[in-house]
Amino acid sequence: CKTPTSSDHKIPEVTYTLCPPAPRKPKPNRSSGTKRKLTPVNVVNRIPIDLSREIEMFFEDLDRRIKKSRKQ
């Protein structure tokens, strides 16, 4: 056995000016069933909390501590 070496059997050279883009994963099809929906039970169990007083007290205390540390 001998490998054919004639020009008829050679693979032609191909020059590329640009490389092809990298393959990408296909995006999964999102159906409406995959997303989590709020049910009326979840909405009813929410309790509104007013933390405005606590937040004001926190920043007033923080402000006092900053002023106190600057005086020293």
The first five atom37 places (N, CA, C, CB, O) and aatype in JSON, in Angstrom:
{
  "aatype": [4, 11, 16, 14, 16, 15, 15, 3, 8, 11, 9, 14, 6, 19, 16, 18, 16, 10, 4, 14, 14, 0, 14, 1, 11, 14, 11, 14, 2, 1, 15, 15, 7, 16, 11, 1, 11, 10, 16, 14, 19, 2, 19, 19, 2, 1, 9, 14, 9, 3, 10, 15, 1, 6, 9, 6, 12, 13, 13, 6, 3, 10, 3, 1, 1, 9, 11, 11, 15, 1, 11, 5],
  "atom_mask": [
    [1, 1, 1, 1, 1],
    [1, 1, 1, 1, 1],
    [1, 1, 1, 1, 1],
    [1, 1, 1, 1, 1],
    [1, 1, 1, 1, 1],
    [1, 1, 1, 1, 1],
    [1, 1, 1, 1, 1],
    [1, 1, 1, 1, 1],
    [1, 1, 1, 1, 1],
    [1, 1, 1, 1, 1],
    [1, 1, 1, 1, 1],
    [1, 1, 1, 1, 1],
    [1, 1, 1, 1, 1],
    [1, 1, 1, 1, 1],
    [1, 1, 1, 1, 1],
    [1, 1, 1, 1, 1],
    [1, 1, 1, 1, 1],
    [1, 1, 1, 1, 1],
    [1, 1, 1, 1, 1],
    [1, 1, 1, 1, 1],
    [1, 1, 1, 1, 1],
    [1, 1, 1, 1, 1],
    [1, 1, 1, 1, 1],
    [1, 1, 1, 1, 1],
    [1, 1, 1, 1, 1],
    [1, 1, 1, 1, 1],
    [1, 1, 1, 1, 1],
    [1, 1, 1, 1, 1],
    [1, 1, 1, 1, 1],
    [1, 1, 1, 1, 1],
    [1, 1, 1, 1, 1],
    [1, 1, 1, 1, 1],
    [1, 1, 1, 0, 1],
    [1, 1, 1, 1, 1],
    [1, 1, 1, 1, 1],
    [1, 1, 1, 1, 1],
    [1, 1, 1, 1, 1],
    [1, 1, 1, 1, 1],
    [1, 1, 1, 1, 1],
    [1, 1, 1, 1, 1],
    [1, 1, 1, 1, 1],
    [1, 1, 1, 1, 1],
    [1, 1, 1, 1, 1],
    [1, 1, 1, 1, 1],
    [1, 1, 1, 1, 1],
    [1, 1, 1, 1, 1],
    [1, 1, 1, 1, 1],
    [1, 1, 1, 1, 1],
    [1, 1, 1, 1, 1],
    [1, 1, 1, 1, 1],
    [1, 1, 1, 1, 1],
    [1, 1, 1, 1, 1],
    [1, 1, 1, 1, 1],
    [1, 1, 1, 1, 1],
    [1, 1, 1, 1, 1],
    [1, 1, 1, 1, 1],
    [1, 1, 1, 1, 1],
    [1, 1, 1, 1, 1],
    [1, 1, 1, 1, 1],
    [1, 1, 1, 1, 1],
    [1, 1, 1, 1, 1],
    [1, 1, 1, 1, 1],
    [1, 1, 1, 1, 1],
    [1, 1, 1, 1, 1],
    [1, 1, 1, 1, 1],
    [1, 1, 1, 1, 1],
    [1, 1, 1, 1, 1],
    [1, 1, 1, 1, 1],
    [1, 1, 1, 1, 1],
    [1, 1, 1, 1, 1],
    [1, 1, 1, 1, 1],
    [1, 1, 1, 1, 1]
  ],
  "atom_positions": [
    [[0.84, -1.19, 0.0], [0.0, 0.0, 0.0], [0.88, 1.24, 0.0], [-0.95, 0.01, 1.22], [1.91, 1.29, 0.66]],
    [[0.45, 2.21, -0.74], [1.21, 3.46, -0.82], [0.22, 4.63, -0.83], [2.12, 3.48, -2.11], [-0.8, 4.58, -1.52]],
    [[0.54, 5.68, -0.07], [-0.31, 6.87, 0.0], [-0.21, 7.62, -1.32], [0.1, 7.78, 1.18], [0.89, 7.86, -1.81]],
    [[-1.37, 7.99, -1.91], [-1.3, 8.73, -3.17], [-0.74, 10.13, -2.95], [-2.7, 8.83, -3.82], [-1.14, 10.83, -2.01]],
    [[0.18, 10.54, -3.79], [0.85, 11.83, -3.62], [0.62, 12.78, -4.78], [2.32, 11.62, -3.44], [1.17, 13.88, -4.78]],
    [[-0.17, 12.4, -5.75], [-0.4, 13.29, -6.89], [-1.26, 14.48, -6.47], [-1.08, 12.53, -8.05], [-1.93, 14.44, -5.45]],
    [[-1.23, 15.54, -7.27], [-1.98, 16.76, -6.95], [-3.49, 16.52, -6.98], [-1.61, 17.89, -7.93], [-4.24, 17.27, -6.35]],
    [[-3.93, 15.52, -7.68], [-5.37, 15.19, -7.73], [-5.88, 14.71, -6.36], [-5.63, 14.1, -8.79], [-7.06, 14.87, -6.04]],
    [[-5.0, 14.14, -5.57], [-5.41, 13.58, -4.28], [-5.14, 14.5, -3.09], [-4.72, 12.27, -4.07], [-5.47, 14.16, -1.96]],
    [[-4.54, 15.65, -3.33], [-4.19, 16.55, -2.22], [-5.4, 17.4, -1.83], [-3.0, 17.46, -2.61], [-6.22, 17.76, -2.67]],
    [[-5.48, 17.7, -0.54], [-6.54, 18.58, -0.03], [-6.15, 20.01, -0.35], [-6.77, 18.37, 1.51], [-5.05, 20.44, 0.01]],
    [[-7.02, 20.77, -1.0], [-6.66, 22.15, -1.35], [-6.51, 23.02, -0.1], [-7.72, 22.76, -2.3], [-7.21, 22.83, 0.9]],
    [[-5.59, 23.97, -0.2], [-5.38, 24.9, 0.91], [-6.49, 25.96, 0.91], [-3.98, 25.57, 0.82], [-6.86, 26.49, -0.14]],
    [[-7.0, 26.24, 2.07], [-8.04, 27.24, 2.19], [-7.53, 28.31, 3.14], [-9.39, 26.62, 2.7], [-7.08, 28.0, 4.24]],
    [[-7.59, 29.55, 2.73], [-7.17, 30.65, 3.6], [-8.41, 31.37, 4.11], [-6.22, 31.65, 2.84], [-9.29, 31.75, 3.33]],
    [[-8.47, 31.54, 5.41], [-9.6, 32.23, 6.04], [-9.15, 33.62, 6.44], [-10.13, 31.44, 7.28], [-8.08, 33.8, 7.02]],
    [[-9.97, 34.59, 6.12], [-9.65, 35.95, 6.55], [-10.14, 36.18, 7.97], [-10.28, 36.98, 5.58], [-9.51, 36.91, 8.74]],
    [[-11.26, 35.56, 8.33], [-11.79, 35.68, 9.68], [-12.11, 34.3, 10.23], [-13.05, 36.58, 9.7], [-12.55, 33.42, 9.5]],
    [[-11.87, 34.13, 11.5], [-12.24, 32.87, 12.13], [-13.74, 32.86, 12.37], [-11.46, 32.66, 13.46], [-14.34, 33.9, 12.64]],
    [[-14.35, 31.72, 12.27], [-15.79, 31.66, 12.55], [-16.04, 31.9, 14.04], [-16.39, 30.29, 12.11], [-15.16, 31.63, 14.86]],
    [[-17.22, 32.4, 14.4], [-17.5, 32.66, 15.81], [-17.57, 31.36, 16.61], [-18.81, 33.45, 15.97], [-17.85, 30.29, 16.06]],
    [[-17.3, 31.49, 17.9], [-17.36, 30.32, 18.78], [-18.78, 29.81, 18.87], [-16.82, 30.67, 20.18], [-19.73, 30.6, 18.82]],
    [[-18.95, 28.51, 19.0], [-20.31, 27.98, 19.12], [-20.94, 28.43, 20.44], [-20.29, 26.44, 19.03], [-20.25, 28.57, 21.45]],
    [[-22.22, 28.64, 20.42], [-22.94, 29.09, 21.62], [-23.97, 28.07, 22.02], [-23.6, 30.46, 21.4], [-24.52, 27.34, 21.2]],
    [[-24.21, 28.04, 23.32], [-25.26, 27.15, 23.82], [-26.61, 27.69, 23.38], [-25.18, 27.01, 25.37], [-26.83, 28.9, 23.4]],
    [[-27.51, 26.83, 23.0], [-28.85, 27.33, 22.67], [-29.57, 27.8, 23.92], [-29.68, 26.23, 21.96], [-29.45, 27.2, 24.99]],
    [[-30.31, 28.89, 23.78], [-31.05, 29.42, 24.91], [-32.21, 28.5, 25.24], [-31.55, 30.86, 24.62], [-32.93, 28.05, 24.35]],
    [[-32.39, 28.23, 26.53], [-33.51, 27.35, 26.88], [-34.84, 28.06, 26.66], [-33.4, 26.9, 28.35], [-34.97, 29.26, 26.88]],
    [[-35.82, 27.3, 26.21], [-37.16, 27.86, 26.02], [-37.81, 28.01, 27.38], [-38.02, 26.97, 25.07], [-37.94, 27.04, 28.13]],
    [[-38.21, 29.21, 27.69], [-38.87, 29.44, 28.98], [-40.36, 29.43, 28.79], [-38.41, 30.79, 29.6], [-40.93, 30.25, 28.07]],
    [[-40.97, 28.49, 29.42], [-42.42, 28.45, 29.36], [-42.98, 29.21, 30.55], [-42.95, 26.99, 29.32], [-42.25, 29.51, 31.49]],
    [[-44.24, 29.51, 30.53], [-44.84, 30.29, 31.62], [-44.86, 29.5, 32.93], [-46.26, 30.7, 31.25], [-45.01, 30.1, 33.99]],
    [[-44.72, 28.2, 32.87], [-44.76, 27.39, 34.08], [-43.46, 27.39, 34.86], [0.0, 0.0, 0.0], [-43.45, 26.95, 36.01]],
    [[-42.36, 27.88, 34.28], [-41.08, 27.83, 34.98], [-40.9, 28.99, 35.95], [-39.94, 27.82, 33.99], [-40.13, 28.87, 36.9]],
    [[-41.58, 30.08, 35.74], [-41.44, 31.22, 36.63], [-42.34, 31.04, 37.85], [-41.78, 32.52, 35.9], [-43.44, 30.5, 37.76]],
    [[-41.84, 31.5, 38.97], [-42.62, 31.4, 40.2], [-43.63, 32.55, 40.23], [-41.69, 31.44, 41.45], [-43.27, 33.71, 40.02]],
    [[-44.84, 32.23, 40.48], [-45.9, 33.23, 40.52], [-46.37, 33.42, 41.95], [-47.09, 32.82, 39.61], [-46.37, 32.49, 42.75]],
    [[-46.78, 34.64, 42.26], [-47.34, 34.91, 43.58], [-48.77, 34.41, 43.61], [-47.28, 36.43, 43.92], [-49.6, 34.74, 42.77]],
    [[-49.02, 33.61, 44.58], [-50.39, 33.13, 44.74], [-51.08, 34.03, 45.76], [-50.42, 31.63, 45.19], [-50.39, 34.72, 46.51]],
    [[-52.38, 34.04, 45.8], [-53.07, 34.87, 46.79], [-52.65, 34.57, 48.22], [-54.56, 34.69, 46.66], [-52.7, 35.46, 49.07]],
    [[-52.25, 33.34, 48.52], [-51.8, 32.99, 49.88], [-50.56, 33.78, 50.24], [-51.52, 31.47, 50.0], [-50.45, 34.29, 51.36]],
    [[-49.6, 33.89, 49.3], [-48.37, 34.64, 49.57], [-48.65, 36.12, 49.79], [-47.38, 34.46, 48.42], [-48.0, 36.76, 50.61]],
    [[-49.6, 36.66, 49.07], [-49.92, 38.08, 49.19], [-50.61, 38.34, 50.53], [-50.82, 38.54, 48.01], [-50.35, 39.37, 51.15]],
    [[-51.46, 37.45, 50.98], [-52.19, 37.64, 52.22], [-51.26, 37.56, 53.43], [-53.3, 36.6, 52.35], [-51.49, 38.26, 54.42]],
    [[-50.22, 36.74, 53.36], [-49.32, 36.55, 54.5], [-48.33, 37.68, 54.7], [-48.58, 35.28, 54.33], [-47.6, 37.67, 55.69]],
    [[-48.28, 38.64, 53.83], [-47.35, 39.76, 53.99], [-47.91, 40.75, 55.01], [-47.1, 40.46, 52.63], [-49.09, 41.1, 54.98]],
    [[-47.03, 41.19, 55.92], [-47.44, 42.14, 56.96], [-46.63, 43.42, 56.77], [-47.23, 41.53, 58.39], [-45.4, 43.39, 56.84]],
    [[-47.3, 44.53, 56.54], [-46.55, 45.79, 56.4], [-45.99, 46.23, 57.76], [-47.46, 46.91, 55.82], [-46.68, 46.18, 58.78]],
    [[-44.73, 46.65, 57.76], [-44.07, 47.09, 58.98], [-43.53, 48.5, 58.75], [-42.92, 46.11, 59.4], [-42.87, 48.76, 57.74]],
    [[-43.82, 49.39, 59.67], [-43.32, 50.75, 59.58], [-42.09, 50.86, 60.47], [-44.41, 51.8, 60.01], [-42.19, 50.83, 61.69]],
    [[-40.93, 50.97, 59.86], [-39.67, 51.05, 60.6], [-39.08, 52.45, 60.55], [-38.66, 50.05, 60.05], [-37.89, 52.63, 60.84]],
    [[-39.87, 53.43, 60.21], [-39.34, 54.78, 60.06], [-38.78, 55.32, 61.38], [-40.42, 55.72, 59.53], [-37.74, 55.98, 61.39]],
    [[-39.47, 55.06, 62.51], [-38.97, 55.54, 63.81], [-37.62, 54.91, 64.14], [-39.98, 55.23, 64.94], [-36.69, 55.6, 64.56]],
    [[-37.52, 53.6, 63.94], [-36.27, 52.91, 64.24], [-35.12, 53.41, 63.37], [-36.44, 51.41, 64.07], [-33.99, 53.53, 63.83]],
    [[-35.42, 53.68, 62.12], [-34.39, 54.17, 61.21], [-33.94, 55.57, 61.63], [-34.9, 54.19, 59.75], [-32.74, 55.85, 61.64]],
    [[-34.89, 56.43, 61.98], [-34.53, 57.78, 62.44], [-33.68, 57.71, 63.7], [-35.81, 58.61, 62.71], [-32.68, 58.43, 63.82]],
    [[-34.06, 56.85, 64.65], [-33.29, 56.71, 65.89], [-31.89, 56.19, 65.6], [-34.01, 55.77, 66.86], [-30.92, 56.63, 66.23]],
    [[-31.76, 55.26, 64.67], [-30.45, 54.72, 64.32], [-29.54, 55.83, 63.79], [-30.59, 53.6, 63.27], [-28.39, 55.93, 64.2]],
    [[-30.06, 56.66, 62.87], [-29.22, 57.69, 62.28], [-28.94, 58.83, 63.26], [-29.87, 58.24, 61.03], [-27.86, 59.43, 63.21]],
    [[-29.87, 59.13, 64.15], [-29.6, 60.14, 65.17], [-28.48, 59.67, 66.08], [-30.88, 60.46, 65.98], [-27.58, 60.44, 66.42]],
    [[-28.54, 58.39, 66.49], [-27.5, 57.83, 67.35], [-26.16, 57.79, 66.62], [-27.9, 56.43, 67.83], [-25.12, 58.08, 67.21]],
    [[-26.19, 57.44, 65.37], [-24.97, 57.39, 64.57], [-24.38, 58.79, 64.44], [-25.26, 56.8, 63.18], [-23.17, 58.96, 64.54]],
    [[-25.22, 59.78, 64.21], [-24.77, 61.16, 64.09], [-24.11, 61.63, 65.39], [-25.95, 62.08, 63.72], [-23.07, 62.28, 65.36]],
    [[-24.74, 61.3, 66.54], [-24.15, 61.66, 67.84], [-22.78, 61.02, 68.02], [-25.09, 61.25, 68.99], [-21.86, 61.67, 68.51]],
    [[-22.65, 59.77, 67.65], [-21.37, 59.07, 67.82], [-20.28, 59.68, 66.93], [-21.53, 57.58, 67.51], [-19.13, 59.79, 67.35]],
    [[-20.65, 60.07, 65.72], [-19.68, 60.67, 64.83], [-19.21, 62.01, 65.37], [-20.27, 60.84, 63.43], [-18.01, 62.3, 65.38]],
    [[-20.16, 62.82, 65.82], [-19.8, 64.14, 66.38], [-18.94, 63.98, 67.63], [-21.07, 64.95, 66.7], [-18.0, 64.74, 67.84]],
    [[-19.26, 63.0, 68.45], [-18.51, 62.75, 69.69], [-17.09, 62.32, 69.36], [-19.2, 61.68, 70.56], [-16.14, 62.77, 70.01]],
    [[-16.92, 61.45, 68.37], [-15.57, 60.98, 68.02], [-14.74, 62.08, 67.37], [-15.66, 59.77, 67.07], [-13.51, 62.06, 67.47]],
    [[-15.36, 63.04, 66.71], [-14.63, 64.15, 66.09], [-14.14, 65.15, 67.13], [-15.5, 64.86, 65.05], [-13.11, 65.79, 66.95]],
    [[-14.89, 65.27, 68.23], [-14.48, 66.2, 69.29], [-13.23, 65.72, 70.01], [-15.62, 66.39, 70.29], [-12.44, 66.54, 70.49]],
    [[-13.04, 64.42, 70.08], [-11.9, 63.87, 70.83], [-10.64, 63.99, 70.09], [-12.12, 62.44, 71.17], [-9.59, 63.57, 70.58]]
  ]
}
